């Protein structure tokens, strides 16, 4: 049985992390995280930190554009 984790960033569902050869493969659940779909992270914490930073940059850019 594979190890699967639901990844939520700031109360937003980002996607799934599935234990894969060499790390954890990310499957995006929404367009805000699609650029990372299929990416393999070494550890769930690396995925969380990367996606959180991406979401914060995205939100900042969205606020500036509005």
mmJSON file of the N, C-alpha and C atoms, coordinates in Angstrom:
{"data_MODEL":{"atom_site":{
"group_PDB":["ATOM","ATOM","ATOM","ATOM","ATOM","ATOM","ATOM","ATOM","ATOM","ATOM","ATOM","ATOM","ATOM","ATOM","ATOM","ATOM","ATOM","ATOM","ATOM","ATOM","ATOM","ATOM","ATOM","ATOM","ATOM","ATOM","ATOM","ATOM","ATOM","ATOM","ATOM","ATOM","ATOM","ATOM","ATOM","ATOM","ATOM","ATOM","ATOM","ATOM","ATOM","ATOM","ATOM","ATOM","ATOM","ATOM","ATOM","ATOM","ATOM","ATOM","ATOM","ATOM","ATOM","ATOM","ATOM","ATOM","ATOM","ATOM","ATOM","ATOM","ATOM","ATOM","ATOM","ATOM","ATOM","ATOM","ATOM","ATOM","ATOM","ATOM","ATOM","ATOM","ATOM","ATOM","ATOM","ATOM","ATOM","ATOM","ATOM","ATOM","ATOM","ATOM","ATOM","ATOM","ATOM","ATOM","ATOM","ATOM","ATOM","ATOM","ATOM","ATOM","ATOM","ATOM","ATOM","ATOM","ATOM","ATOM","ATOM","ATOM","ATOM","ATOM","ATOM","ATOM","ATOM","ATOM","ATOM","ATOM","ATOM","ATOM","ATOM","ATOM","ATOM","ATOM","ATOM","ATOM","ATOM","ATOM","ATOM","ATOM","ATOM","ATOM","ATOM","ATOM","ATOM","ATOM","ATOM","ATOM","ATOM","ATOM","ATOM","ATOM","ATOM","ATOM","ATOM","ATOM","ATOM","ATOM","ATOM","ATOM","ATOM","ATOM","ATOM","ATOM","ATOM","ATOM","ATOM","ATOM","ATOM","ATOM","ATOM","ATOM","ATOM","ATOM","ATOM","ATOM","ATOM","ATOM","ATOM","ATOM","ATOM","ATOM","ATOM","ATOM","ATOM","ATOM","ATOM","ATOM","ATOM","ATOM","ATOM","ATOM","ATOM","ATOM","ATOM","ATOM","ATOM","ATOM","ATOM","ATOM","ATOM","ATOM","ATOM","ATOM","ATOM","ATOM","ATOM","ATOM","ATOM","ATOM","ATOM","ATOM","ATOM","ATOM","ATOM","ATOM","ATOM","ATOM"],
"id":[1,2,3,4,5,6,7,8,9,10,11,12,13,14,15,16,17,18,19,20,21,22,23,24,25,26,27,28,29,30,31,32,33,34,35,36,37,38,39,40,41,42,43,44,45,46,47,48,49,50,51,52,53,54,55,56,57,58,59,60,61,62,63,64,65,66,67,68,69,70,71,72,73,74,75,76,77,78,79,80,81,82,83,84,85,86,87,88,89,90,91,92,93,94,95,96,97,98,99,100,101,102,103,104,105,106,107,108,109,110,111,112,113,114,115,116,117,118,119,120,121,122,123,124,125,126,127,128,129,130,131,132,133,134,135,136,137,138,139,140,141,142,143,144,145,146,147,148,149,150,151,152,153,154,155,156,157,158,159,160,161,162,163,164,165,166,167,168,169,170,171,172,173,174,175,176,177,178,179,180,181,182,183,184,185,186,187,188,189,190,191,192,193,194,195,196,197,198],
"type_symbol":["N","C","C","N","C","C","N","C","C","N","C","C","N","C","C","N","C","C","N","C","C","N","C","C","N","C","C","N","C","C","N","C","C","N","C","C","N","C","C","N","C","C","N","C","C","N","C","C","N","C","C","N","C","C","N","C","C","N","C","C","N","C","C","N","C","C","N","C","C","N","C","C","N","C","C","N","C","C","N","C","C","N","C","C","N","C","C","N","C","C","N","C","C","N","C","C","N","C","C","N","C","C","N","C","C","N","C","C","N","C","C","N","C","C","N","C","C","N","C","C","N","C","C","N","C","C","N","C","C","N","C","C","N","C","C","N","C","C","N","C","C","N","C","C","N","C","C","N","C","C","N","C","C","N","C","C","N","C","C","N","C","C","N","C","C","N","C","C","N","C","C","N","C","C","N","C","C","N","C","C","N","C","C","N","C","C","N","C","C","N","C","C","N","C","C","N","C","C"],
"label_atom_id":["N","CA","C","N","CA","C","N","CA","C","N","CA","C","N","CA","C","N","CA","C","N","CA","C","N","CA","C","N","CA","C","N","CA","C","N","CA","C","N","CA","C","N","CA","C","N","CA","C","N","CA","C","N","CA","C","N","CA","C","N","CA","C","N","CA","C","N","CA","C","N","CA","C","N","CA","C","N","CA","C","N","CA","C","N","CA","C","N","CA","C","N","CA","C","N","CA","C","N","CA","C","N","CA","C","N","CA","C","N","CA","C","N","CA","C","N","CA","C","N","CA","C","N","CA","C","N","CA","C","N","CA","C","N","CA","C","N","CA","C","N","CA","C","N","CA","C","N","CA","C","N","CA","C","N","CA","C","N","CA","C","N","CA","C","N","CA","C","N","CA","C","N","CA","C","N","CA","C","N","CA","C","N","CA","C","N","CA","C","N","CA","C","N","CA","C","N","CA","C","N","CA","C","N","CA","C","N","CA","C","N","CA","C","N","CA","C","N","CA","C","N","CA","C","N","CA","C","N","CA","C"],
"label_alt_id":[null,null,null,null,null,null,null,null,null,null,null,null,null,null,null,null,null,null,null,null,null,null,null,null,null,null,null,null,null,null,null,null,null,null,null,null,null,null,null,null,null,null,null,null,null,null,null,null,null,null,null,null,null,null,null,null,null,null,null,null,null,null,null,null,null,null,null,null,null,null,null,null,null,null,null,null,null,null,null,null,null,null,null,null,null,null,null,null,null,null,null,null,null,null,null,null,null,null,null,null,null,null,null,null,null,null,null,null,null,null,null,null,null,null,null,null,null,null,null,null,null,null,null,null,null,null,null,null,null,null,null,null,null,null,null,null,null,null,null,null,null,null,null,null,null,null,null,null,null,null,null,null,null,null,null,null,null,null,null,null,null,null,null,null,null,null,null,null,null,null,null,null,null,null,null,null,null,null,null,null,null,null,null,null,null,null,null,null,null,null,null,null,null,null,null,null,null,null],
"label_comp_id":["UNK","UNK","UNK","UNK","UNK","UNK","UNK","UNK","UNK","UNK","UNK","UNK","UNK","UNK","UNK","UNK","UNK","UNK","UNK","UNK","UNK","UNK","UNK","UNK","UNK","UNK","UNK","UNK","UNK","UNK","UNK","UNK","UNK","UNK","UNK","UNK","UNK","UNK","UNK","UNK","UNK","UNK","UNK","UNK","UNK","UNK","UNK","UNK","UNK","UNK","UNK","UNK","UNK","UNK","UNK","UNK","UNK","UNK","UNK","UNK","UNK","UNK","UNK","UNK","UNK","UNK","UNK","UNK","UNK","UNK","UNK","UNK","UNK","UNK","UNK","UNK","UNK","UNK","UNK","UNK","UNK","UNK","UNK","UNK","UNK","UNK","UNK","UNK","UNK","UNK","UNK","UNK","UNK","UNK","UNK","UNK","UNK","UNK","UNK","UNK","UNK","UNK","UNK","UNK","UNK","UNK","UNK","UNK","UNK","UNK","UNK","UNK","UNK","UNK","UNK","UNK","UNK","UNK","UNK","UNK","UNK","UNK","UNK","UNK","UNK","UNK","UNK","UNK","UNK","UNK","UNK","UNK","UNK","UNK","UNK","UNK","UNK","UNK","UNK","UNK","UNK","UNK","UNK","UNK","UNK","UNK","UNK","UNK","UNK","UNK","UNK","UNK","UNK","UNK","UNK","UNK","UNK","UNK","UNK","UNK","UNK","UNK","UNK","UNK","UNK","UNK","UNK","UNK","UNK","UNK","UNK","UNK","UNK","UNK","UNK","UNK","UNK","UNK","UNK","UNK","UNK","UNK","UNK","UNK","UNK","UNK","UNK","UNK","UNK","UNK","UNK","UNK","UNK","UNK","UNK","UNK","UNK","UNK"],
"label_asym_id":["A","A","A","A","A","A","A","A","A","A","A","A","A","A","A","A","A","A","A","A","A","A","A","A","A","A","A","A","A","A","A","A","A","A","A","A","A","A","A","A","A","A","A","A","A","A","A","A","A","A","A","A","A","A","A","A","A","A","A","A","A","A","A","A","A","A","A","A","A","A","A","A","A","A","A","A","A","A","A","A","A","A","A","A","A","A","A","A","A","A","A","A","A","A","A","A","A","A","A","A","A","A","A","A","A","A","A","A","A","A","A","A","A","A","A","A","A","A","A","A","A","A","A","A","A","A","A","A","A","A","A","A","A","A","A","A","A","A","A","A","A","A","A","A","A","A","A","A","A","A","A","A","A","A","A","A","A","A","A","A","A","A","A","A","A","A","A","A","A","A","A","A","A","A","A","A","A","A","A","A","A","A","A","A","A","A","A","A","A","A","A","A","A","A","A","A","A","A"],
"label_entity_id":["1","1","1","1","1","1","1","1","1","1","1","1","1","1","1","1","1","1","1","1","1","1","1","1","1","1","1","1","1","1","1","1","1","1","1","1","1","1","1","1","1","1","1","1","1","1","1","1","1","1","1","1","1","1","1","1","1","1","1","1","1","1","1","1","1","1","1","1","1","1","1","1","1","1","1","1","1","1","1","1","1","1","1","1","1","1","1","1","1","1","1","1","1","1","1","1","1","1","1","1","1","1","1","1","1","1","1","1","1","1","1","1","1","1","1","1","1","1","1","1","1","1","1","1","1","1","1","1","1","1","1","1","1","1","1","1","1","1","1","1","1","1","1","1","1","1","1","1","1","1","1","1","1","1","1","1","1","1","1","1","1","1","1","1","1","1","1","1","1","1","1","1","1","1","1","1","1","1","1","1","1","1","1","1","1","1","1","1","1","1","1","1","1","1","1","1","1","1"],
"label_seq_id":[1,1,1,2,2,2,3,3,3,4,4,4,5,5,5,6,6,6,7,7,7,8,8,8,9,9,9,10,10,10,11,11,11,12,12,12,13,13,13,14,14,14,15,15,15,16,16,16,17,17,17,18,18,18,19,19,19,20,20,20,21,21,21,22,22,22,23,23,23,24,24,24,25,25,25,26,26,26,27,27,27,28,28,28,29,29,29,30,30,30,31,31,31,32,32,32,33,33,33,34,34,34,35,35,35,36,36,36,37,37,37,38,38,38,39,39,39,40,40,40,41,41,41,42,42,42,43,43,43,44,44,44,45,45,45,46,46,46,47,47,47,48,48,48,49,49,49,50,50,50,51,51,51,52,52,52,53,53,53,54,54,54,55,55,55,56,56,56,57,57,57,58,58,58,59,59,59,60,60,60,61,61,61,62,62,62,63,63,63,64,64,64,65,65,65,66,66,66],
"pdbx_PDB_ins_code":[null,null,null,null,null,null,null,null,null,null,null,null,null,null,null,null,null,null,null,null,null,null,null,null,null,null,null,null,null,null,null,null,null,null,null,null,null,null,null,null,null,null,null,null,null,null,null,null,null,null,null,null,null,null,null,null,null,null,null,null,null,null,null,null,null,null,null,null,null,null,null,null,null,null,null,null,null,null,null,null,null,null,null,null,null,null,null,null,null,null,null,null,null,null,null,null,null,null,null,null,null,null,null,null,null,null,null,null,null,null,null,null,null,null,null,null,null,null,null,null,null,null,null,null,null,null,null,null,null,null,null,null,null,null,null,null,null,null,null,null,null,null,null,null,null,null,null,null,null,null,null,null,null,null,null,null,null,null,null,null,null,null,null,null,null,null,null,null,null,null,null,null,null,null,null,null,null,null,null,null,null,null,null,null,null,null,null,null,null,null,null,null,null,null,null,null,null,null],
"Cartn_x":[0.844,0.0,0.885,0.56,1.371,0.967,1.917,1.668,1.195,0.014,-0.568,-0.958,-0.665,-1.005,-1.746,-2.778,-3.471,-2.682,-2.37,-1.567,-2.437,-2.569,-3.329,-2.367,-2.514,-1.678,-2.595,-2.444,-3.268,-4.755,-5.239,-6.646,-7.108,-6.188,-6.533,-5.938,-6.753,-6.256,-5.357,-4.105,-3.128,-3.106,-3.196,-3.152,-2.739,-2.249,-1.827,-0.333,0.264,1.644,1.602,2.236,2.256,3.703,4.001,5.359,5.75,6.897,7.364,8.847,9.418,10.86,11.61,12.378,13.19,12.496,11.267,10.614,9.108,8.473,7.017,6.575,5.772,5.272,4.006,3.955,2.837,1.85,0.562,-0.527,-1.428,-1.445,-2.188,-3.689,-4.379,-5.835,-6.477,-5.668,-6.229,-5.244,-5.736,-4.876,-3.792,-4.008,-3.001,-1.725,-1.794,-0.627,-0.207,-0.83,-0.572,0.877,1.582,2.978,3.861,3.397,4.165,3.661,2.614,2.033,3.089,3.26,4.242,5.62,5.848,7.152,7.398,8.628,9.004,9.785,9.252,9.902,10.579,11.683,12.407,11.671,10.905,10.231,8.94,7.906,6.666,6.868,7.791,8.043,8.578,9.401,9.903,8.735,7.813,6.633,5.805,5.564,4.77,5.412,6.698,7.403,7.403,7.651,7.685,6.319,5.283,3.94,3.404,3.76,3.344,3.984,5.261,5.944,5.333,5.009,4.38,3.021,2.223,0.892,0.991,1.932,2.102,2.513,3.426,3.821,2.632,1.861,0.688,-0.332,-0.601,-1.57,-1.086,0.201,0.757,0.632,0.954,0.85,-0.599,-1.521,-2.94,-3.447,-3.027,-3.445,-2.91,-1.689,-1.077,-1.807,-2.253,-2.915,-4.327,-4.917,-6.307,-6.434],
"Cartn_y":[-1.187,0.0,1.245,2.21,3.415,4.413,5.229,6.277,7.523,8.01,9.185,10.2,11.458,12.541,13.642,14.148,15.328,16.537,17.436,18.603,19.847,20.512,21.754,22.883,23.994,25.162,26.314,26.825,27.945,27.689,26.532,26.127,25.952,25.833,25.58,24.229,23.357,22.064,22.264,21.848,21.998,20.765,19.585,18.346,17.182,16.152,14.933,14.729,14.18,13.717,12.204,11.542,10.081,9.633,8.751,8.219,7.543,7.935,7.451,7.125,6.524,6.248,7.562,7.703,8.897,10.063,9.895,11.006,10.921,12.077,12.192,12.959,12.316,12.954,13.745,14.977,15.867,15.828,15.721,15.778,16.952,17.95,19.177,18.947,19.692,19.613,20.916,21.852,23.119,23.902,24.821,25.57,26.395,26.768,27.542,26.775,25.439,24.608,23.735,23.931,23.068,23.064,24.17,24.209,23.192,22.673,21.688,20.258,20.098,18.779,17.828,16.7,15.706,15.894,17.004,17.272,16.288,15.829,14.93,15.723,15.734,16.394,15.329,15.689,14.728,14.399,15.352,15.181,15.998,15.55,16.326,17.767,17.991,19.358,20.239,19.689,20.449,20.861,19.962,20.275,21.369,21.232,22.224,23.602,23.677,24.965,25.588,24.788,25.284,25.794,25.016,25.399,26.587,26.665,27.82,29.1,29.049,30.222,30.611,29.628,29.902,30.574,30.057,30.615,32.053,32.334,33.699,34.657,34.22,35.058,35.293,34.245,34.343,35.314,35.219,36.116,37.562,37.776,39.128,39.71,38.937,39.406,39.699,38.889,39.078,40.364,40.631,41.854,43.101,43.017,44.157,44.434,43.39,43.533,44.089,43.917,44.351,45.793],
"Cartn_z":[0.0,0.0,0.0,-0.844,-0.929,0.145,0.516,1.497,0.754,1.101,0.46,1.525,1.259,2.198,1.463,2.087,1.589,2.062,1.157,1.503,1.449,2.584,2.674,3.054,2.355,2.605,2.98,4.19,4.66,4.413,4.824,4.698,3.251,2.325,0.923,0.518,-0.07,-0.508,-1.717,-1.575,-2.655,-3.547,-2.921,-3.689,-2.82,-3.48,-2.796,-2.944,-1.9,-1.947,-1.859,-2.827,-2.852,-2.785,-1.827,-1.676,-2.973,-3.501,-4.796,-4.652,-5.656,-5.624,-5.512,-4.479,-4.307,-3.639,-3.171,-2.486,-2.528,-2.635,-2.621,-3.869,-4.7,-5.923,-5.591,-6.113,-5.858,-7.013,-6.675,-7.644,-7.266,-8.11,-7.845,-7.843,-6.984,-6.959,-7.42,-7.884,-8.331,-9.154,-9.97,-10.877,-10.184,-8.954,-8.235,-7.943,-8.057,-7.747,-8.927,-10.086,-11.241,-11.696,-11.508,-11.967,-11.238,-10.092,-9.33,-9.549,-10.356,-10.599,-11.164,-10.512,-10.938,-10.338,-9.65,-9.039,-7.892,-7.763,-6.667,-5.633,-4.415,-3.286,-2.43,-1.812,-0.977,0.313,0.824,2.113,2.095,2.794,2.841,3.306,4.215,4.689,3.561,2.695,1.54,0.645,0.41,-0.406,0.255,1.543,2.269,2.198,2.461,2.432,1.035,0.017,-1.356,-1.787,-1.51,-1.934,-1.14,0.131,0.945,0.403,0.086,-0.467,-1.811,-2.634,-3.925,-3.737,-2.821,-2.579,-2.079,-1.209,-0.697,-1.809,-2.693,-3.83,-4.762,-4.996,-5.863,-5.288,-4.0,-3.364,-3.391,-3.165,-3.199,-4.611,-5.615,-7.003,-7.375,-6.895,-7.183,-6.55,-5.33,-4.641,-5.348,-5.83,-6.538,-7.85,-8.507,-9.796,-9.655,-8.474,-8.281,-8.005],
"occupancy":[1.0,1.0,1.0,1.0,1.0,1.0,1.0,1.0,1.0,1.0,1.0,1.0,1.0,1.0,1.0,1.0,1.0,1.0,1.0,1.0,1.0,1.0,1.0,1.0,1.0,1.0,1.0,1.0,1.0,1.0,1.0,1.0,1.0,1.0,1.0,1.0,1.0,1.0,1.0,1.0,1.0,1.0,1.0,1.0,1.0,1.0,1.0,1.0,1.0,1.0,1.0,1.0,1.0,1.0,1.0,1.0,1.0,1.0,1.0,1.0,1.0,1.0,1.0,1.0,1.0,1.0,1.0,1.0,1.0,1.0,1.0,1.0,1.0,1.0,1.0,1.0,1.0,1.0,1.0,1.0,1.0,1.0,1.0,1.0,1.0,1.0,1.0,1.0,1.0,1.0,1.0,1.0,1.0,1.0,1.0,1.0,1.0,1.0,1.0,1.0,1.0,1.0,1.0,1.0,1.0,1.0,1.0,1.0,1.0,1.0,1.0,1.0,1.0,1.0,1.0,1.0,1.0,1.0,1.0,1.0,1.0,1.0,1.0,1.0,1.0,1.0,1.0,1.0,1.0,1.0,1.0,1.0,1.0,1.0,1.0,1.0,1.0,1.0,1.0,1.0,1.0,1.0,1.0,1.0,1.0,1.0,1.0,1.0,1.0,1.0,1.0,1.0,1.0,1.0,1.0,1.0,1.0,1.0,1.0,1.0,1.0,1.0,1.0,1.0,1.0,1.0,1.0,1.0,1.0,1.0,1.0,1.0,1.0,1.0,1.0,1.0,1.0,1.0,1.0,1.0,1.0,1.0,1.0,1.0,1.0,1.0,1.0,1.0,1.0,1.0,1.0,1.0,1.0,1.0,1.0,1.0,1.0,1.0],
"B_iso_or_equiv":[0.0,0.0,0.0,0.0,0.0,0.0,0.0,0.0,0.0,0.0,0.0,0.0,0.0,0.0,0.0,0.0,0.0,0.0,0.0,0.0,0.0,0.0,0.0,0.0,0.0,0.0,0.0,0.0,0.0,0.0,0.0,0.0,0.0,0.0,0.0,0.0,0.0,0.0,0.0,0.0,0.0,0.0,0.0,0.0,0.0,0.0,0.0,0.0,0.0,0.0,0.0,0.0,0.0,0.0,0.0,0.0,0.0,0.0,0.0,0.0,0.0,0.0,0.0,0.0,0.0,0.0,0.0,0.0,0.0,0.0,0.0,0.0,0.0,0.0,0.0,0.0,0.0,0.0,0.0,0.0,0.0,0.0,0.0,0.0,0.0,0.0,0.0,0.0,0.0,0.0,0.0,0.0,0.0,0.0,0.0,0.0,0.0,0.0,0.0,0.0,0.0,0.0,0.0,0.0,0.0,0.0,0.0,0.0,0.0,0.0,0.0,0.0,0.0,0.0,0.0,0.0,0.0,0.0,0.0,0.0,0.0,0.0,0.0,0.0,0.0,0.0,0.0,0.0,0.0,0.0,0.0,0.0,0.0,0.0,0.0,0.0,0.0,0.0,0.0,0.0,0.0,0.0,0.0,0.0,0.0,0.0,0.0,0.0,0.0,0.0,0.0,0.0,0.0,0.0,0.0,0.0,0.0,0.0,0.0,0.0,0.0,0.0,0.0,0.0,0.0,0.0,0.0,0.0,0.0,0.0,0.0,0.0,0.0,0.0,0.0,0.0,0.0,0.0,0.0,0.0,0.0,0.0,0.0,0.0,0.0,0.0,0.0,0.0,0.0,0.0,0.0,0.0,0.0,0.0,0.0,0.0,0.0,0.0],
"pdbx_formal_charge":[null,null,null,null,null,null,null,null,null,null,null,null,null,null,null,null,null,null,null,null,null,null,null,null,null,null,null,null,null,null,null,null,null,null,null,null,null,null,null,null,null,null,null,null,null,null,null,null,null,null,null,null,null,null,null,null,null,null,null,null,null,null,null,null,null,null,null,null,null,null,null,null,null,null,null,null,null,null,null,null,null,null,null,null,null,null,null,null,null,null,null,null,null,null,null,null,null,null,null,null,null,null,null,null,null,null,null,null,null,null,null,null,null,null,null,null,null,null,null,null,null,null,null,null,null,null,null,null,null,null,null,null,null,null,null,null,null,null,null,null,null,null,null,null,null,null,null,null,null,null,null,null,null,null,null,null,null,null,null,null,null,null,null,null,null,null,null,null,null,null,null,null,null,null,null,null,null,null,null,null,null,null,null,null,null,null,null,null,null,null,null,null,null,null,null,null,null,null],
"auth_seq_id":[1,1,1,2,2,2,3,3,3,4,4,4,5,5,5,6,6,6,7,7,7,8,8,8,9,9,9,10,10,10,11,11,11,12,12,12,13,13,13,14,14,14,15,15,15,16,16,16,17,17,17,18,18,18,19,19,19,20,20,20,21,21,21,22,22,22,23,23,23,24,24,24,25,25,25,26,26,26,27,27,27,28,28,28,29,29,29,30,30,30,31,31,31,32,32,32,33,33,33,34,34,34,35,35,35,36,36,36,37,37,37,38,38,38,39,39,39,40,40,40,41,41,41,42,42,42,43,43,43,44,44,44,45,45,45,46,46,46,47,47,47,48,48,48,49,49,49,50,50,50,51,51,51,52,52,52,53,53,53,54,54,54,55,55,55,56,56,56,57,57,57,58,58,58,59,59,59,60,60,60,61,61,61,62,62,62,63,63,63,64,64,64,65,65,65,66,66,66],
"auth_comp_id":["UNK","UNK","UNK","UNK","UNK","UNK","UNK","UNK","UNK","UNK","UNK","UNK","UNK","UNK","UNK","UNK","UNK","UNK","UNK","UNK","UNK","UNK","UNK","UNK","UNK","UNK","UNK","UNK","UNK","UNK","UNK","UNK","UNK","UNK","UNK","UNK","UNK","UNK","UNK","UNK","UNK","UNK","UNK","UNK","UNK","UNK","UNK","UNK","UNK","UNK","UNK","UNK","UNK","UNK","UNK","UNK","UNK","UNK","UNK","UNK","UNK","UNK","UNK","UNK","UNK","UNK","UNK","UNK","UNK","UNK","UNK","UNK","UNK","UNK","UNK","UNK","UNK","UNK","UNK","UNK","UNK","UNK","UNK","UNK","UNK","UNK","UNK","UNK","UNK","UNK","UNK","UNK","UNK","UNK","UNK","UNK","UNK","UNK","UNK","UNK","UNK","UNK","UNK","UNK","UNK","UNK","UNK","UNK","UNK","UNK","UNK","UNK","UNK","UNK","UNK","UNK","UNK","UNK","UNK","UNK","UNK","UNK","UNK","UNK","UNK","UNK","UNK","UNK","UNK","UNK","UNK","UNK","UNK","UNK","UNK","UNK","UNK","UNK","UNK","UNK","UNK","UNK","UNK","UNK","UNK","UNK","UNK","UNK","UNK","UNK","UNK","UNK","UNK","UNK","UNK","UNK","UNK","UNK","UNK","UNK","UNK","UNK","UNK","UNK","UNK","UNK","UNK","UNK","UNK","UNK","UNK","UNK","UNK","UNK","UNK","UNK","UNK","UNK","UNK","UNK","UNK","UNK","UNK","UNK","UNK","UNK","UNK","UNK","UNK","UNK","UNK","UNK","UNK","UNK","UNK","UNK","UNK","UNK"],
"auth_asym_id":["A","A","A","A","A","A","A","A","A","A","A","A","A","A","A","A","A","A","A","A","A","A","A","A","A","A","A","A","A","A","A","A","A","A","A","A","A","A","A","A","A","A","A","A","A","A","A","A","A","A","A","A","A","A","A","A","A","A","A","A","A","A","A","A","A","A","A","A","A","A","A","A","A","A","A","A","A","A","A","A","A","A","A","A","A","A","A","A","A","A","A","A","A","A","A","A","A","A","A","A","A","A","A","A","A","A","A","A","A","A","A","A","A","A","A","A","A","A","A","A","A","A","A","A","A","A","A","A","A","A","A","A","A","A","A","A","A","A","A","A","A","A","A","A","A","A","A","A","A","A","A","A","A","A","A","A","A","A","A","A","A","A","A","A","A","A","A","A","A","A","A","A","A","A","A","A","A","A","A","A","A","A","A","A","A","A","A","A","A","A","A","A","A","A","A","A","A","A"],
"auth_atom_id":["N","CA","C","N","CA","C","N","CA","C","N","CA","C","N","CA","C","N","CA","C","N","CA","C","N","CA","C","N","CA","C","N","CA","C","N","CA","C","N","CA","C","N","CA","C","N","CA","C","N","CA","C","N","CA","C","N","CA","C","N","CA","C","N","CA","C","N","CA","C","N","CA","C","N","CA","C","N","CA","C","N","CA","C","N","CA","C","N","CA","C","N","CA","C","N","CA","C","N","CA","C","N","CA","C","N","CA","C","N","CA","C","N","CA","C","N","CA","C","N","CA","C","N","CA","C","N","CA","C","N","CA","C","N","CA","C","N","CA","C","N","CA","C","N","CA","C","N","CA","C","N","CA","C","N","CA","C","N","CA","C","N","CA","C","N","CA","C","N","CA","C","N","CA","C","N","CA","C","N","CA","C","N","CA","C","N","CA","C","N","CA","C","N","CA","C","N","CA","C","N","CA","C","N","CA","C","N","CA","C","N","CA","C","N","CA","C","N","CA","C","N","CA","C","N","CA","C","N","CA","C"],
"pdbx_PDB_model_num":[1,1,1,1,1,1,1,1,1,1,1,1,1,1,1,1,1,1,1,1,1,1,1,1,1,1,1,1,1,1,1,1,1,1,1,1,1,1,1,1,1,1,1,1,1,1,1,1,1,1,1,1,1,1,1,1,1,1,1,1,1,1,1,1,1,1,1,1,1,1,1,1,1,1,1,1,1,1,1,1,1,1,1,1,1,1,1,1,1,1,1,1,1,1,1,1,1,1,1,1,1,1,1,1,1,1,1,1,1,1,1,1,1,1,1,1,1,1,1,1,1,1,1,1,1,1,1,1,1,1,1,1,1,1,1,1,1,1,1,1,1,1,1,1,1,1,1,1,1,1,1,1,1,1,1,1,1,1,1,1,1,1,1,1,1,1,1,1,1,1,1,1,1,1,1,1,1,1,1,1,1,1,1,1,1,1,1,1,1,1,1,1,1,1,1,1,1,1]
}}}
